[in-house]
């Protein structure tokens, strides 16, 4: 089991080597960086270089880059529109893809294996139009990411477009054999359920976002603090031909640090490993 964590837990802070030291010191073998400009400003050459140098000097793998959700320094709180590659307006779609390409350019220095891509906002509905826009965006971004050695992974969200069966249609109709899925178990728990999502997405799942919630909101809690059945979840994932990366994506509201972060990280992976090997009802 690859033990990875997202820098999402430090989202309110500008990312620096000390944060990455805290994550690896807690036991992380790989790291997913959340591309939000107030946190990791992919347009800031100095910050990108600093983070790249940290990875060159440390054994932790740069597992993934999460595509930006907003293009401003306030994570959308100032009214900036979201980065939406399937927006109804063509201009907005082009702007969104350009912003994601700016983030992808950081892979010239930081050798990310994957980029996690959102398709649409929370209220996005499913239709032939959304299918067309999604395929166009994926095709365009795949062509940009491939020379950088980055594989695009589509994330299941709380919208119709990214329901598991619709993600599979996008991948099938678009003949995207080299595009995978990042299974967000918290989002699946709020939707049609985690085992059914795994059954549909199958070996397309290359990575995961692991977090918990009480079943009524996307809380990004530590596993064990919500209502997800972890034995059922982990055993369903373990049955895949290629076990995906296990990436904790914990809320920035938690503000864990130091010994507390290390303790929570170790406890969480003990829970996940025990769940994968224990019977469940």
C-alpha angles and dihedrals in degrees: 000000000000107000106215138155136195123236084229086104088069095041095128091059134066105257117246140160092271090064091050090048089054091052096048091041087058091055105271114153094185137020136214114207118214109221103219114138096228088054109028109010102199089188091059106089092195094055093045090050092049092052091044091052090051091055091047089055097044135059096230113112122236090233101176148348116222109220116243118267094196133022098217134081094250102060090246096306091118092058100267112153119252123259097255117170093187098047115145091241115076093214091057091049092052092047090050093051091047090053092050090049089054088056092046091055088072086072087075085076104020112051099220114182094206144017119213111220129197119209111207135331128289094276097046113136128209123250141129088274093057090047091054094046092047093051092048092051094046092048092049096046093042090057090051096045099044098073088050091056093245123138117211115231120192115218125217109236137179093276137088096249094063100041106131096253091050093048088054090051091052091051094044100044091043092048088230097166092159097049118094139187134251105212110214102201093194092057091045090051089056091048131039096332135273103261092048090051091050091048091055099040095039117159092000085082106100099160140009142214106222119199138118138239138177093250097259105072140019095257101158093218126169111273110271094035095087138037103277115126101233097187089054092044099045095044091050089052092045091058092064115107090239114030108227127231113280107226121178111216104188125178118265086225089073093070095195116174143162119355092356092057092048091049093050092046094051093044091049095053091045087054093048094047092046090048092052091055102037128085119250134196 
